[in-house]
C-alpha cells in the first residue's frame, strides 16, 4: 500500500510539473535553471524515474506561489486532478489564476494613480495573486540588483499600505518616472519617507510624505526566461 501511494504521488507530481511548465512556455532547462537543479533532474521527475524530495517540493511551491498540496495530491485545491483521477490527455490542469495588466514603466511614471496606469495595457500576466487590482511592472535598471534584475516582472498591490521593509514602486511629485526601492517610514507621524536601493552604488532618497504621488508595495516576483505573456 505504501509503495502504491508513493507511485501515485510520483505520477501526480510528474503530470502537474509538465502541465505547469507547458503553461509557462518553459523548457526543462528553463525550469531547471529557475530551481537551481540540473535539466536531468527535471527530466527524471517528469518521466517518474525519480521522485522529488519534500524539501524540493516546498521550494517549487514557494517559487511558483502554489500550495504544497497542489504537487502532492493530498487534499488538493478544487480543480486539481489527483493521480487516481488524473485529467484526460490534452486537458490542462489550471490553478486558480487571473490575468492582470503589465504596465509600461514610462506609463507608470506619468500616472497619478493605479487607474491611470491600467488604461490600455500592452500585455497581461496570468497570476494567482489575490491582491485587489494588482498590476505588474517590468523591472528596468540595476538599482535593486541582485534581488531584482532588469526584465523581472514584479506585481504590486495598489490597495495595500506599504510597511517598513517592503519593496515598493513609488512616484514622487518632483522629477519624472517612478522608483523601485525598499521602503522606510520614520519621523513624527511617519511623515519622512526613505527609499533605499539594494545596489550599494545607488544612494537612498529621503522625502516627505506630502511629496509622494503614490507608493504601492510589491507582493510577488516573477522571473521569466522567455515571454509567455498573452
C-alpha positions as CSV (number, residue, x, y, z in Angstrom):
1,X,0.0,0.0,0.0
2,X,2.8,2.4,0.9
3,X,4.5,1.6,-2.4
4,X,1.3,2.3,-4.3
5,X,0.9,5.6,-2.5
6,X,4.4,6.6,-3.4
7,X,3.8,5.7,-7.1
8,X,0.6,7.7,-7.1
9,X,2.4,10.8,-5.7
10,X,5.1,10.5,-8.2
11,X,2.6,10.2,-11.1
12,X,0.7,13.2,-9.9
13,X,3.8,15.3,-9.4
14,X,5.1,14.4,-12.9
15,X,1.8,15.4,-14.5
16,X,1.4,18.7,-12.7
17,X,5.0,19.6,-13.3
18,X,4.7,19.1,-17.1
19,X,1.4,21.0,-17.2
20,X,2.7,24.0,-15.3
21,X,5.9,24.1,-17.4
22,X,3.9,23.9,-20.6
23,X,1.6,26.7,-19.4
24,X,4.6,29.0,-18.9
25,X,6.2,28.1,-22.2
26,X,9.4,26.8,-20.4
27,X,11.7,24.0,-21.5
28,X,13.0,21.6,-18.9
29,X,16.2,23.6,-19.0
30,X,14.4,26.8,-18.2
31,X,12.7,25.2,-15.1
32,X,16.0,23.6,-14.0
33,X,17.7,26.9,-14.1
34,X,14.9,28.6,-12.2
35,X,15.0,25.9,-9.5
36,X,18.8,25.6,-9.4
37,X,18.8,21.9,-10.4
38,X,20.1,20.0,-13.4
39,X,18.0,19.5,-16.5
40,X,18.3,15.8,-15.9
41,X,16.6,16.1,-12.5
42,X,13.6,17.8,-14.1
43,X,13.5,15.1,-16.8
44,X,13.6,12.4,-14.2
45,X,10.7,14.0,-12.3
46,X,8.6,14.2,-15.4
47,X,9.3,10.6,-16.5
48,X,8.8,9.4,-13.0
49,X,12.3,7.9,-12.9
50,X,12.8,9.8,-9.6
51,X,10.6,11.5,-7.2
52,X,11.2,15.0,-5.7
53,X,12.1,15.3,-2.0
54,X,9.8,17.1,0.4
55,X,12.3,20.0,0.5
56,X,12.4,20.3,-3.2
57,X,8.6,20.3,-3.5
58,X,8.4,23.0,-0.9
59,X,10.9,25.1,-2.8
60,X,9.0,24.6,-6.0
61,X,5.8,25.6,-4.2
62,X,7.3,28.8,-2.9
63,X,8.8,29.7,-6.3
64,X,5.6,29.3,-8.2
65,X,3.3,30.6,-5.5
66,X,1.2,27.4,-5.2
67,X,0.3,25.3,-2.2
68,X,2.4,22.3,-1.4
69,X,-0.8,20.2,-1.6
70,X,-1.0,21.1,-5.3
71,X,2.1,19.0,-6.0
72,X,1.5,16.2,-3.5
73,X,-2.2,15.3,-4.4
74,X,-3.1,15.3,-0.7
75,X,-6.4,17.1,-0.4
76,X,-5.6,19.2,-3.5
77,X,-7.3,22.5,-4.1
78,X,-10.6,22.4,-6.1
79,X,-10.0,21.8,-9.8
80,X,-6.6,20.0,-9.3
81,X,-6.5,16.5,-10.6
82,X,-5.2,13.7,-8.4
83,X,-3.1,10.8,-9.6
84,X,-6.1,8.4,-9.4
85,X,-8.4,10.8,-11.2
86,X,-5.9,12.4,-13.5
87,X,-7.1,14.7,-16.2
88,X,-7.5,13.1,-19.7
89,X,-4.7,13.6,-22.1
90,X,-4.9,17.1,-23.6
91,X,-6.9,18.6,-20.8
92,X,-4.9,21.3,-19.0
93,X,-4.6,21.4,-15.2
94,X,-5.2,25.1,-14.5
95,X,-4.7,26.6,-11.0
96,X,-6.9,29.4,-9.8
97,X,-5.4,32.3,-11.7
98,X,-6.4,35.5,-13.3
99,X,-5.0,38.0,-15.8
100,X,-3.5,41.3,-14.5
101,X,-2.2,44.2,-16.7
102,X,1.5,44.6,-17.3
103,X,2.1,48.3,-17.3
104,X,4.9,50.1,-19.1
105,X,7.4,51.7,-16.9
106,X,7.0,55.1,-18.6
107,X,3.2,54.9,-18.2
108,X,3.6,54.4,-14.5
109,X,5.9,57.4,-14.4
110,X,3.2,59.7,-15.8
111,X,0.3,58.3,-13.7
112,X,-1.3,59.9,-10.7
113,X,-2.8,56.6,-9.5
114,X,-3.3,52.9,-10.5
115,X,-6.3,53.8,-12.5
116,X,-4.2,56.0,-14.8
117,X,-1.7,53.2,-15.3
118,X,-4.1,50.4,-16.1
119,X,-5.6,52.0,-19.1
120,X,-4.6,50.4,-22.4
121,X,-2.0,47.9,-21.1
122,X,0.2,46.3,-23.8
123,X,0.1,42.8,-22.2
124,X,-1.3,40.7,-19.4
125,X,0.3,38.3,-16.9
126,X,-1.5,35.2,-15.6
127,X,-1.0,35.0,-11.8
128,X,-2.5,33.6,-8.7
129,X,-2.0,36.9,-6.9
130,X,-5.2,37.7,-4.9
131,X,-4.4,41.3,-4.2
132,X,-7.3,43.6,-5.4
133,X,-6.4,45.4,-8.7
134,X,-2.8,44.2,-8.7
135,X,-0.7,45.0,-11.7
136,X,2.8,44.2,-12.9
137,X,5.8,46.3,-13.9
138,X,8.8,45.0,-15.9
139,X,11.9,46.0,-13.9
140,X,14.3,48.4,-15.6
141,X,17.7,49.4,-14.4
142,X,20.0,47.9,-11.8
143,X,19.2,49.8,-8.6
144,X,17.7,46.7,-6.9
145,X,20.2,44.1,-8.1
146,X,20.9,41.4,-7.3
147,X,17.5,40.7,-5.8
148,X,15.6,42.3,-8.7
149,X,17.0,42.2,-12.2
150,X,16.1,44.0,-15.4
151,X,13.3,42.1,-17.1
152,X,11.8,40.7,-13.9
153,X,8.1,41.1,-13.5
154,X,7.0,42.5,-10.2
155,X,3.4,42.5,-9.0
156,X,2.1,45.4,-6.9
157,X,-0.9,45.8,-4.7
158,X,-2.3,49.4,-5.0
159,X,-5.0,48.8,-2.4
160,X,-2.4,47.8,0.3
161,X,-0.4,50.1,2.6
162,X,3.3,49.9,2.4
163,X,5.1,48.8,5.6
164,X,8.7,49.3,6.6
165,X,11.0,46.9,4.8
166,X,8.6,46.4,1.8
167,X,9.8,46.7,-1.7
168,X,7.6,49.4,-3.4
169,X,7.1,51.3,-6.6
170,X,7.0,55.0,-5.8
171,X,6.3,58.1,-7.8
172,X,7.4,61.4,-6.4
173,X,5.9,64.8,-7.3
174,X,9.3,66.2,-8.2
175,X,11.0,64.6,-11.2
176,X,9.8,62.2,-13.9
177,X,9.5,58.5,-13.6
178,X,9.0,56.0,-10.8
179,X,11.4,54.3,-8.4
180,X,11.6,50.7,-7.3
181,X,13.0,50.8,-3.8
182,X,13.0,49.5,-0.3
183,X,10.5,51.5,1.8
184,X,11.1,53.0,5.3
185,X,8.9,55.4,7.2
186,X,10.0,57.5,10.2
187,X,9.7,60.8,11.9
188,X,6.7,62.5,13.5
189,X,3.5,60.7,12.4
190,X,5.6,58.7,9.9
191,X,5.9,61.7,7.5
192,X,9.5,61.0,6.5
193,X,9.9,58.5,3.7
194,X,13.2,56.9,2.9
195,X,13.6,54.9,-0.3
196,X,16.6,52.6,-0.3
197,X,18.4,50.7,-3.1
198,X,19.8,47.2,-2.7
199,X,22.6,48.1,-5.1
200,X,25.2,49.9,-3.0
201,X,26.0,52.1,-6.0
202,X,22.7,54.0,-5.5
203,X,22.2,56.4,-2.7
204,X,18.9,56.4,-0.7
205,X,16.3,59.0,-1.4
206,X,14.6,60.8,1.6
207,X,11.4,62.8,1.1
208,X,8.3,63.9,3.0
209,X,5.1,62.1,2.6
210,X,3.4,65.1,1.0
211,X,5.9,64.9,-1.8
212,X,4.8,61.4,-2.8
213,X,2.2,60.8,-5.5
214,X,1.8,57.1,-4.8
215,X,3.5,54.2,-3.1
216,X,2.4,50.6,-3.9
217,X,4.0,47.6,-2.1
218,X,5.3,44.6,-4.1
219,X,3.6,41.3,-3.5
220,X,5.2,38.9,-6.0
221,X,8.2,38.5,-8.2
222,X,8.1,36.6,-11.5
223,X,11.3,35.9,-13.2
224,X,10.8,34.8,-16.8
225,X,13.3,33.1,-19.2
226,X,11.2,33.8,-22.2
227,X,8.0,35.8,-22.9
228,X,4.9,33.8,-22.1
229,X,2.5,36.7,-21.8
230,X,-0.6,36.9,-24.0
